[in-house]
């Protein structure tokens, strides 16, 4: 067979088990056809030939989307003659994400911006609007764009990709990899396509005429940036700190402070040998983003809520005072998609202190790698120095300490009242003589 199906590895009498990630056994022919047509440019099928099907059925073996012994094929690009067989993907491999964005009426776009990295020669998601269509569909800042509407982005320039997106009037699909997944597949020389077996499918809520008003959100059209301003080589590096809780440690090990006068959120005390310290957080760091949401305009209570929204982990984009002043003086907005952002992740806990206190565990130095995306945007608000007066700040302890444990930390810091100190008669006599 010389058509796309034959070149993509399909054979006569193959039994279709999954279509576009959905199990089709027991479904009607019309339903299966609609599932296949749901993606206008590609169809992803998991099939068994007759012999394999009979063996699986006789042994009552279930076929899954991530099948360890599967051979993965895709239709070759024009000019190639043989189907491409990919490396088998392990069951515990990170999931590429297939994100379908449905545009909301009265909005100007999909709620994200992109950036082409000249060094890596890949397109990345740069920034995602909070509560926008892109966020609802699962897109995240720093995602590498592998495909747009089923078309590979390899070899395409930034304006070409923007044109593809702008040609979509109501919806657009992306195949993306987050930084960890990108590193996983790149290090193993595995090429990810829409035909990969472990894709996670996500989408924003499609528009319904009777709920149009309820679904209206503000969105941003992808910016056409053939060459956004480069980050200077001597620019300080913001840090994206991925803080993970340790099983034998109570909380994350840092305090979050808020300046009520200026609205600045910053990191207060970072405990020694804590998950926060291991992830690279430092005293006085300014908090720019929390869990990929820009919080520079958010209230303190909202920021705390965002931190707690994901159990046992949180991601904070931070920069020190010198770094903030550097970018602010150049009108560069700090975002997690910048090329010089360091990604720092909490190391696994490895040594409990000999005093038996399991709430304090020896950690390792931050595990930091540099990001690969660049962007620059103008900030929409002024920044101010971190306050030094405790009366100007509000403090939230997010360690999750019990009331008794918290009292134990503050009692030693209380000033002693001399009236309550025991005194003998001689001491009282001397005090009276000194009056």
C-alpha positions as CSV (number, residue, x, y, z in Angstrom):
1,X,0.0,0.0,0.0
2,X,1.5,3.3,-1.1
3,X,-1.0,5.6,0.6
4,X,-0.5,7.4,3.9
5,X,-2.2,4.5,5.8
6,X,0.1,1.9,4.3
7,X,3.2,4.0,4.7
8,X,2.1,4.7,8.3
9,X,2.2,0.9,9.1
10,X,-1.4,-0.2,8.7
11,X,-2.1,-3.6,7.1
12,X,-5.2,-5.3,5.8
13,X,-7.4,-6.9,8.5
14,X,-5.7,-5.0,11.4
15,X,-7.9,-4.9,14.4
16,X,-8.3,-1.3,15.7
17,X,-8.1,-1.1,19.5
18,X,-7.6,2.6,20.1
19,X,-8.2,5.7,17.9
20,X,-6.8,9.1,18.9
21,X,-6.2,7.8,22.4
22,X,-9.8,6.5,22.9
23,X,-10.7,2.8,23.2
24,X,-13.0,1.9,20.4
25,X,-13.8,-1.8,21.2
26,X,-17.6,-2.1,21.3
27,X,-18.2,1.2,19.6
28,X,-20.3,1.5,16.4
29,X,-18.6,2.1,13.1
30,X,-20.1,5.6,13.0
31,X,-18.7,6.5,16.4
32,X,-15.3,5.2,15.5
33,X,-15.3,7.2,12.3
34,X,-16.2,10.4,14.2
35,X,-13.3,9.8,16.6
36,X,-10.8,9.3,13.7
37,X,-12.2,12.5,12.0
38,X,-11.9,14.5,15.2
39,X,-8.3,15.5,14.1
40,X,-8.5,16.7,10.5
41,X,-4.9,16.1,9.7
42,X,-3.7,13.0,11.6
43,X,-5.2,9.8,12.9
44,X,-3.5,7.8,15.7
45,X,-4.4,4.2,15.8
46,X,-3.3,1.3,18.0
47,X,-3.9,-1.9,16.1
48,X,-3.3,-5.7,16.2
49,X,-2.9,-8.0,13.3
50,X,-5.2,-11.0,13.3
51,X,-2.6,-13.4,14.8
52,X,-1.7,-11.0,17.6
53,X,-5.3,-10.2,18.3
54,X,-6.2,-13.9,18.7
55,X,-3.2,-14.5,21.0
56,X,-4.1,-11.5,23.2
57,X,-7.8,-12.6,23.3
58,X,-7.0,-16.2,24.2
59,X,-4.7,-15.2,27.0
60,X,-7.1,-12.5,28.2
61,X,-4.4,-9.8,27.9
62,X,-5.6,-6.2,27.8
63,X,-4.1,-3.8,25.3
64,X,-3.3,-0.4,26.8
65,X,-2.4,3.0,25.3
66,X,1.2,2.6,26.6
67,X,2.1,-0.8,25.4
68,X,5.7,-1.9,26.3
69,X,6.1,-4.2,23.2
70,X,4.4,-1.9,20.7
71,X,6.0,-1.0,17.4
72,X,5.4,2.7,16.7
73,X,5.0,3.9,13.1
74,X,4.2,7.2,11.4
75,X,3.6,8.2,7.8
76,X,7.0,9.5,6.5
77,X,7.4,13.1,5.2
78,X,7.1,13.6,1.4
79,X,10.2,12.2,-0.3
80,X,10.7,9.3,2.1
81,X,9.7,5.8,1.2
82,X,9.7,3.7,4.3
83,X,7.5,4.1,7.5
84,X,9.3,5.5,10.5
85,X,9.5,3.2,13.5
86,X,10.1,5.0,16.7
87,X,11.8,3.7,19.9
88,X,9.4,2.0,22.3
89,X,8.4,4.4,25.1
90,X,8.5,3.1,28.6
91,X,5.3,3.0,30.7
92,X,6.7,5.5,33.2
93,X,7.8,8.0,30.6
94,X,6.5,11.6,31.0
95,X,3.4,12.3,28.9
96,X,3.5,14.7,26.0
97,X,0.3,16.9,26.0
98,X,-2.1,17.4,23.1
99,X,-3.8,20.6,23.9
100,X,-6.9,21.8,22.0
101,X,-7.7,25.5,22.5
102,X,-11.3,26.6,21.7
103,X,-11.5,30.4,21.1
104,X,-14.1,32.2,23.2
105,X,-16.4,34.7,21.3
106,X,-15.5,38.4,21.7
107,X,-11.9,37.5,22.6
108,X,-8.9,38.6,20.5
109,X,-6.9,35.4,20.7
110,X,-6.1,32.2,22.7
111,X,-4.4,33.7,25.8
112,X,-0.7,33.0,25.3
113,X,2.5,34.2,23.7
114,X,5.3,32.3,22.0
115,X,9.0,32.7,21.6
116,X,11.5,31.2,19.2
117,X,14.8,30.2,20.7
118,X,17.6,30.7,18.2
119,X,20.1,28.5,20.0
120,X,17.8,25.5,20.5
121,X,16.0,26.2,17.2
122,X,12.6,25.4,18.8
123,X,9.4,27.2,19.5
124,X,8.3,27.6,23.1
125,X,5.3,28.9,25.0
126,X,6.4,32.1,26.6
127,X,3.6,33.3,28.8
128,X,0.1,32.0,29.6
129,X,-2.8,34.3,30.7
130,X,-4.3,33.4,34.0
131,X,-7.9,32.0,33.6
132,X,-7.5,32.1,29.8
133,X,-8.3,29.6,27.1
134,X,-4.7,28.4,26.9
135,X,-4.4,27.7,30.6
136,X,-7.7,25.9,30.6
137,X,-6.4,23.7,27.7
138,X,-3.3,22.7,29.7
139,X,-0.6,24.9,28.0
140,X,2.1,26.1,30.4
141,X,5.0,28.6,30.2
142,X,8.3,26.9,29.0
143,X,6.4,24.2,27.1
144,X,8.2,23.3,23.8
145,X,5.9,23.2,20.9
146,X,6.4,20.0,18.9
147,X,3.4,20.3,16.6
148,X,0.7,22.8,15.7
149,X,-2.5,21.4,14.2
150,X,-0.7,18.1,13.5
151,X,2.2,19.9,11.7
152,X,5.7,19.5,13.0
153,X,7.4,22.8,13.9
154,X,10.9,21.5,13.1
155,X,12.5,23.6,10.4
156,X,9.7,26.3,10.6
157,X,10.5,29.9,11.5
158,X,8.6,31.8,14.1
159,X,6.4,33.8,11.6
160,X,5.4,30.6,9.8
161,X,4.1,29.1,13.0
162,X,2.3,32.3,14.0
163,X,0.6,32.3,10.5
164,X,-0.6,28.7,11.1
165,X,-2.2,29.7,14.4
166,X,-3.7,32.9,13.1
167,X,-5.4,30.9,10.3
168,X,-7.4,29.1,12.9
169,X,-10.7,30.9,13.5
170,X,-12.1,28.9,16.3
171,X,-9.6,26.3,17.6
172,X,-6.0,25.3,17.4
173,X,-4.2,22.2,18.7
174,X,-0.7,21.9,20.1
175,X,1.5,19.0,20.9
176,X,3.9,20.2,23.7
177,X,6.5,18.9,26.1
178,X,7.3,20.5,29.4
179,X,11.0,21.0,30.3
180,X,11.4,17.7,32.1
181,X,9.7,15.7,29.4
182,X,11.7,17.5,26.7
183,X,14.9,16.6,28.5
184,X,13.8,13.0,29.0
185,X,13.0,12.3,25.3
186,X,16.0,14.4,24.0
187,X,18.5,12.5,26.1
188,X,17.1,9.2,24.8
189,X,17.0,10.5,21.2
190,X,13.2,9.7,21.0
191,X,11.2,11.7,18.5
192,X,7.7,12.7,19.8
193,X,4.9,13.0,17.3
194,X,1.1,12.9,17.4
195,X,1.4,9.1,16.9
196,X,3.2,8.6,20.2
197,X,1.3,6.2,22.4
198,X,1.4,8.0,25.8
199,X,-0.1,11.4,24.8
200,X,-2.3,13.1,27.3
201,X,-5.3,14.8,25.6
202,X,-6.5,18.1,27.1
203,X,-8.8,20.9,25.9
204,X,-10.5,24.0,27.0
205,X,-14.3,24.1,27.2
206,X,-15.9,24.4,23.7
207,X,-18.1,27.4,23.2
208,X,-21.9,26.8,23.6
209,X,-24.2,29.5,22.3
210,X,-26.5,29.4,25.4
211,X,-23.5,30.0,27.7
212,X,-21.6,32.5,25.6
213,X,-21.7,35.3,28.2
214,X,-20.6,33.0,31.0
215,X,-17.5,31.8,29.1
216,X,-16.2,35.2,27.9
217,X,-12.6,35.7,29.1
218,X,-9.9,38.2,28.1
219,X,-7.2,36.6,25.9
220,X,-4.0,37.7,24.2
221,X,-3.2,37.0,20.6
222,X,0.1,35.3,20.1
223,X,2.6,38.1,19.4
224,X,4.5,38.1,16.1
225,X,8.0,38.5,17.4
226,X,10.6,37.6,14.7
227,X,13.3,38.7,17.0
228,X,12.3,39.8,20.5
229,X,15.0,41.8,22.4
230,X,17.7,39.4,23.7
231,X,18.5,39.2,27.4
232,X,22.0,40.8,28.0
233,X,24.8,38.3,28.6
234,X,25.5,39.8,32.0
235,X,21.9,39.8,33.2
236,X,21.3,38.3,36.6
237,X,19.5,34.9,36.5
238,X,16.0,34.6,37.8
239,X,15.4,31.2,39.4
240,X,12.4,28.9,38.9
241,X,12.4,27.0,42.2
242,X,10.4,23.7,42.2
243,X,9.9,23.0,45.9
244,X,8.9,19.4,46.8
245,X,7.9,18.3,50.3
246,X,10.0,15.7,52.0
247,X,8.2,12.7,53.7
248,X,9.9,13.4,57.0
249,X,9.9,17.2,56.9
250,X,7.0,19.4,58.1
251,X,6.2,21.9,55.4
252,X,8.4,23.5,52.8
253,X,10.7,25.4,55.1
254,X,10.2,29.0,54.2
255,X,8.1,32.0,55.2
256,X,6.2,34.3,52.7
257,X,6.2,38.0,53.5
258,X,4.0,40.8,52.0
259,X,4.7,44.5,52.2
260,X,1.3,46.1,52.7
261,X,2.6,49.6,51.6
262,X,4.1,48.6,48.3
263,X,2.4,45.3,47.5
264,X,5.6,43.4,47.1
265,X,5.7,39.7,47.9
266,X,9.1,38.2,48.9
267,X,10.6,35.3,50.6
268,X,11.3,35.7,54.3
269,X,13.3,33.2,56.3
270,X,14.4,30.0,54.6
271,X,15.2,27.2,57.0
272,X,18.5,25.5,56.8
273,X,18.5,22.0,55.4
274,X,14.9,22.4,54.2
275,X,13.2,21.5,50.9
276,X,13.1,25.3,50.1
277,X,16.8,25.7,50.6
278,X,17.5,22.6,48.5
279,X,15.4,24.1,45.7
280,X,17.4,27.3,45.7
281,X,15.1,29.8,47.5
282,X,16.9,32.5,49.4
283,X,16.0,35.1,52.0
284,X,14.7,38.3,50.4
285,X,13.9,36.8,47.0
286,X,11.1,38.7,45.2
287,X,8.3,36.4,44.1
288,X,7.3,36.9,40.5
289,X,5.3,33.8,39.6
290,X,3.7,31.0,41.6
291,X,2.8,27.8,39.9
292,X,3.2,29.5,36.5
293,X,0.8,32.4,37.4
294,X,2.2,35.9,37.6
295,X,1.4,37.2,41.2
296,X,2.8,40.7,41.1
297,X,-0.7,42.1,41.1
298,X,-2.2,39.5,43.4
299,X,-3.3,39.9,47.0
300,X,-1.3,38.1,49.7
301,X,-4.1,35.7,50.5
302,X,-4.5,34.8,46.8
303,X,-0.8,34.0,46.6
304,X,-0.9,31.7,49.6
305,X,-4.0,30.0,48.1
306,X,-2.1,29.4,44.8
307,X,0.8,27.9,46.7
308,X,-1.5,25.5,48.5
309,X,-3.5,24.7,45.4
310,X,-1.1,21.9,44.5
311,X,-0.4,19.5,47.3
312,X,3.2,18.6,48.3
313,X,4.9,20.9,45.7
314,X,5.0,24.4,44.5
315,X,6.9,26.4,41.8
316,X,8.1,29.9,42.5
317,X,9.8,32.2,40.0
318,X,12.0,34.5,42.1
319,X,14.8,37.0,41.6
320,X,17.0,38.8,44.1
321,X,17.0,42.6,44.6
322,X,19.9,43.3,42.2
323,X,18.3,41.2,39.5
324,X,15.0,43.0,39.9
325,X,16.7,46.4,39.6
326,X,18.6,45.2,36.5
327,X,15.5,44.2,34.6
328,X,13.3,47.1,35.9
329,X,15.8,49.7,34.7
330,X,15.7,48.2,31.2
331,X,11.9,47.8,31.1
332,X,12.2,44.0,30.8
333,X,9.4,41.9,32.3
334,X,10.6,38.9,34.2
335,X,8.8,35.7,33.1
336,X,9.6,32.0,33.4
337,X,10.2,31.7,29.7
338,X,13.4,33.8,29.7
339,X,16.5,32.1,28.3
340,X,18.6,32.6,31.4
341,X,16.1,31.3,34.0
342,X,17.7,28.6,36.2
343,X,15.4,25.6,37.0
344,X,16.1,24.4,40.5
345,X,14.4,21.4,42.1
346,X,14.4,20.0,45.6
347,X,16.7,17.0,45.9
348,X,15.5,13.9,47.6
349,X,16.0,13.8,51.3
350,X,18.9,11.6,52.1
351,X,20.2,12.0,55.7
352,X,18.3,12.4,58.9
353,X,20.2,14.4,61.6
354,X,21.6,12.2,64.4
355,X,19.6,14.0,67.1
356,X,16.5,12.1,66.0
357,X,14.5,15.1,64.9
358,X,12.9,13.8,61.7
359,X,11.4,17.2,60.9
360,X,14.9,18.4,59.9
361,X,16.6,16.5,57.2
362,X,19.9,17.1,55.5
363,X,19.4,18.2,51.9
364,X,21.7,18.7,48.9
365,X,22.6,21.7,46.9
366,X,20.0,23.0,44.4
367,X,19.7,21.0,41.2
368,X,19.6,23.8,38.6
369,X,19.6,23.7,34.9
370,X,19.2,26.7,32.5
371,X,16.0,27.2,30.6
372,X,16.1,27.6,26.8
373,X,13.5,30.3,26.0
374,X,13.9,34.1,25.7
375,X,11.5,36.9,25.8
376,X,11.2,40.5,27.0
377,X,8.1,42.5,27.8
378,X,7.4,45.8,29.5
379,X,6.3,45.6,33.1
380,X,3.1,47.3,34.0
381,X,3.9,48.3,37.5
382,X,6.8,49.8,39.5
383,X,8.7,47.7,42.1
384,X,10.2,48.8,45.4
385,X,12.9,47.6,47.7
386,X,12.2,44.9,50.2
387,X,11.1,46.5,53.5
388,X,13.3,46.3,56.6
389,X,10.8,47.4,59.2
390,X,8.7,44.5,60.5
391,X,5.8,46.9,61.1
392,X,5.4,47.3,57.4
393,X,5.0,43.7,56.6
394,X,2.5,40.9,57.0
395,X,3.9,37.4,57.5
396,X,2.5,34.0,56.7
397,X,4.2,30.8,58.0
398,X,3.4,28.2,55.4
399,X,5.3,25.4,57.1
400,X,2.0,24.0,58.4
401,X,3.2,23.9,62.0
402,X,0.7,23.0,64.7
403,X,-0.3,25.7,67.3
404,X,1.8,24.0,69.9
405,X,4.8,23.8,67.6
406,X,4.4,27.4,66.6
407,X,4.2,28.6,70.2
408,X,7.4,26.7,70.9
409,X,9.2,28.7,68.3
410,X,8.1,32.2,69.6
411,X,8.2,31.7,73.3
412,X,12.1,31.8,73.5
413,X,12.0,35.1,71.6
414,X,9.7,36.9,74.1
415,X,11.3,39.6,76.2
416,X,11.5,38.9,79.9
417,X,9.4,41.1,82.2
418,X,11.6,42.2,85.1
419,X,8.6,42.4,87.4
420,X,8.1,38.7,87.1
421,X,11.7,37.8,88.0
422,X,12.2,36.5,91.6
423,X,14.2,38.8,93.9
424,X,15.4,38.4,97.5
425,X,15.2,41.2,100.2
426,X,18.7,42.3,99.6
427,X,18.1,43.0,95.9
428,X,15.0,44.9,96.7
429,X,16.9,47.0,99.4
430,X,19.6,47.9,96.9
431,X,17.1,49.0,94.3
432,X,15.3,51.3,96.7
433,X,18.7,52.8,97.7
434,X,19.4,53.6,94.1
435,X,16.2,55.6,93.7
